Amino acid sequence: MTPGPRNSLTDVAGLSVGNADDDRLMSGTTVILCDEPSVASVDVRGGGPGTRDTELLAPEMTVPRVDAVVISGGSAYGLDAASGVQAWLRDKGRGFAVGPVTVPIVPQAILFDLINGGDKNWGKFPPYRELGWAACESATKDFAIGSVGAGLGATTATLRGGLGTASAVTDDGYTVAAIVAVNCVGRVTIGDGPHFWAGAWEAGAEYGGHGLPAHVDEAALAPYSKLDALSSTTPALVATDAVLTKAEAKRLAVMAQDGMARAIHPVHTPLDGDTVFAVATGRKPMNDPVVDMMRIGAAAARCLARAICRAVYEAGQGGRGPARWPAYRDLFPR
């Protein structure tokens, strides 16, 4: 498998991504817009999730497709971001038709960045509804990663977190990709060195090309968490251009969770709300639903692991992000 031309979620035809953030707030929002309503599902593994409209993504539920998915900072306050995205979509005439009205379907997951040093004294109403609208206005095929959007205020146990993305094209020609806001309890790197847990899955030198160390000592294998362990959660989305049912999208989300386990240690803890959405834009029919699904799911797990590492590798550019946490490239220059 090789990365797509952008090494980005938007290598999957039919998707665009928008970021909006505020340096003073040290938080932001990322929206994934579907050009057309797309099949979607979700898998939640963390013990402290914050979500909106994830129940309707179960295979047995009625609504078949979504118009957008939102990843946001702000903890429960950040759930307002989906309202801004929903308003923007309604303004464009988008949504699930119910008689004479339409209701845009916008599931969401949030991360906790309320105590990262930013000014959260926003007054009567939190700013995330406006950030959701602004993210839609900025949506494009080429978007920034690192300390932007939902990843602006994100952290890991030892380093700044951030927004990351990666893509792959399978041998059968399906495009698979991931986007993630890394804000985990655990580490993405091994011990105090430059190696990433998911070093074996790297494509080229997209996060430094360090590979894996010759030896990992026992101290690095012990679970290690950041000081503010409650300020966590890593929400993600994987996507493909394959034609999937909701049940197959659910399986894709389940398989993609393995990417988190490859890249973050520890993961899926009681203090994280780790959530993976799966979206299928339906541009390329599957030839063999079992074999093709296996290959697409394996690619999604690899893309998510790579996206997590890229998020941390690219964080902190221009001095952005929580100052209490060093940026990877501050410690390990190119």
N, C-alpha and C positions, 0 to 999 in steps of 0.2 A: 504494500500500500504506500502511496506517495501523497503528500499534502496537495490540496487543491491550489489553484493559482493565487489565492489570497491567504491561504492557511487560516481561514476564518469561517465563522458560522455562515456568512453570506455567500460562501461557495455553494451552499445548498440553494438551488433556484427557488425563488418565491419568498425569500426572507430578507429583511433589512433590520438594522440595529441602530437605536438612538440612545445617546447618553446625555444626561443633564446633572449637574452637581453644583455645589456651593462651597468654596474654600473656607469661608467663615464657619459654616455649618459643619464642615468636614464630613459630608454625607452626600449621597446622590442616588440616582435612579437610572436603570437601564431597561429599555423596552425592546422586545423582539416583535416586529410587526410582520404579519403574514399578508402577502399580496392578495391572497384569496383564503377564505376560511379553510383551516387545515386540521386534519385528524391529530388528536393529542391525548396523552395520558400522563401519569405521574407516579413516582415511587418515593415514599418518605421513609428515611431510615433513622434520622437523628431523634433524640429524645425531647427536644424542645423546639418544635417547628412553629413558624408563624406563617400562615397561608390564607389565601382567599380563593374560593371556588375550585378547590382541588377535588372535592367529592364528586362533582359533575363529570370529572375525567375518568371515573371508573368505567370499565367496559360495559357494564349493564345500565349505565345512566343514559338519559334520553338525548341530551344535547350532543350532537355528533362531532362538532368542530369548534375551533377557537379562532378568534380574530387577532389576538396578540397574547403575549405572556410578559409579565413584568417581574424583574428582580430589583429589589430596592433595599437601601439602608433604612434606618429609622425605627427598627423593631416594629411593634404594633402600630405606631404612628405612621410608619412608612406604607402601611396598607392603603392609605389614601392615594398613593401614586396610581393605582389601578383605576380609581375614579377619574383622574385626569386623563388617562389613556382612553377610558371608556367614553368620556365626553368628546375627545378628539375624534374618535372613530364614529360616534353618533353624528358629529358635525359633517363627516364625510359620507353619511348614509350607510354605514356599515353596521352589521349586527344580525342576530338570530331573529327571524321574522316571527312575530306573534300577532296574528290579525293585522291591524293597521299600523303596528309599531314594530320597531326593531330594537333589540337589546344586544349590544356588543358583548362578546364573551371574552373576558380578560382574567384568567387565573394569575395568581401572583404568589411569590415567596419572598420573605424579608430576612435580613440579617441584623444582628444587634451591634450598633456602632454608637450608642448614646453616651458612652463614657470614654471616648477616644481623644478628648481634648478640644473638640469643636464646641461652638456656642449653640446650645440647644434651647436657648431662651427665645423661642420664636413667637411668643405672644399668644393670642387667642386660638389660632389654628396653626397646625404644622404645615410646612411648605410643600409637602410631597405631592399634593394634587397638582400644583403648578409645575413641579418638576416632571411629573408624568406627562403633562401636555407638552412641555418644552422638549422632553426626550423624543416624543413623536415628531415634533417639528424638525428635529435634527437628524432623523433617521436616514441612513444611507447604506450603501454597500461597503464603504470603506470607513471604518471607525477606529478610534484609539483604544488601546488597552493599557493596563497598568493602573495607576492611581486616577481613575476616571469613573464617572457614573456610579453604579452601585458599589464599585470597588474603591472609591476615593478614601473612605474612612476605615477600610477593612484591615485586619491584623491577623497574624498567626502567633504561635507561641513565642517565636523569636524574631520575626521579621514583619515588615509591612506586607499585608495581603494586597489584593487588587483584582482587577477584571482581566480575564484571560480567555483566549479562544484558540482553536486548532481545528484542522479538517483533514480528511483523507478521502481518496478515491479507491474503492475496492477493486480487486482484479476483475470483478463482474461489471464494473462501471458505475456502481452506485456511489453517490457522494454522501459522506457522513461528516458531521461536525459537532462541536460543542462550544458552549460559552458558560463561564462560571465566575462568580464573585467569591473569592477565597477569603474567608473570615473564620478560620477554624480554631478550636481549642488546641490542637496538636501542631506538630512541625511538618513542614514540607521538605526541609533539608535534613541531612543526617548529621547529628551532633553539631559541632562548631565549624564544620568545613563547608565547601561550596557544592558538595554533591547533593542532588535531589533524590528522594526515595524512588521516584519514577525515572531515574536516569536511563534505565535500560530501554525505555519506550520513546526516547527523544528522536525526532526526525531532524537530521542534520545537526546544527548547533543552535537550535531555536531557543534553548535556555542555557547556553554556555558551552555545551559540548564536553562536559566533565565526565560523563558516564557514571559508573559506580565505583566506589573505593575498593581497593584490593581486600580490605578487611573492615568489618563493622564491629566495634567493641560492644560489650554488654551494656555499658552506660548509655550508648546511643539508642539501644533497643528498648530501654525502659521508657514507659509513658511519661511525657513531659508536657505540661500545659502552661499557658500564659497566666500572668498574675490575675487578670480579670477574667477568670475562666467562664463566667456567665455571659461574657460579651462575645458570643460566637454564632455559628451557623454558616454553612456553605451552600447556597442555592445555585443550581445549574440547570442547563437545558441542553439536550442533544437533539439533533435533527438529521433527517435524511430526505432525499428526493424520491425514495421508493414509495410505492403504493402500499400502505399498511391499514389494517383494521385498528379499531381502538384496542382490542385485545393484544394485537401485535405491537402497538405503540407502548402498551403497558410492559410487555416483555422487554422491549428496547430500553425503557427506563430502568428496569430491574438489572439488566445486564450492564448498563452504563455505570451503575453504582460501584462496580468493581474498579472502575477508574479512580474513584475517590480512595478506595482501600489501597491502591498501588501508590498513591501520591501523598497521602496524609497519614500521619501516625501520632496518636491514636485517632480513630475516626468513628463516626456514628455514636458518639458518647451521649450520656444523659444531658449534657450541657450544649450540644449542637442540635441544630434543626435541619440537618442535611436533607435536601430535597432535590430530586432530579425530574424535570419535565422531559417528555419526548414528543417531538412534533414531526409529522410526515407530510410533506407538501404534495406527494402523489404525482410526480412527473414521470416515474419509470416503474412499470409493473415488474413484480418478481416472477422469475421463471420457476423456481422451486421454493415454496414458502418456508420449508424447514431449513434447507441448506443456506439459502440467501439470508434468512433471518439470523442464522448463527453467525454468518460473516459480517453482517451489518452491525449486530450487537457487539461482536468482538472489536470492530472498528470504533464503535461509539465509546467503549470503555477505554480504549487506547487514546482516543481524541480527548476525552475528559481528563485523563491523567496528564496529558501534555498541556492542556489548557490551564490546569491548576498550576503547573510549574511555570508556564509563561506568565501567568498573572503575577506571581511573586518575583520572577526575574525582571519584569518590566516595571514594577512598582517604584514609586519615588522619583520618577523623572521630573525635573524642574523643581525639586524640593517639595513636591506635593505628598500629602499623607500624614498620618499621625506621627509627630516628632518623637514620641517616646519609643517608637520602634524603628530600628535602622532599616534602610532599604538594602536589598540584596546587593546591588551594585556599589553601594557605599562600602560594603565589607569586601566584596570580590569584584573589583573593576575588571572590565574586559581585558 
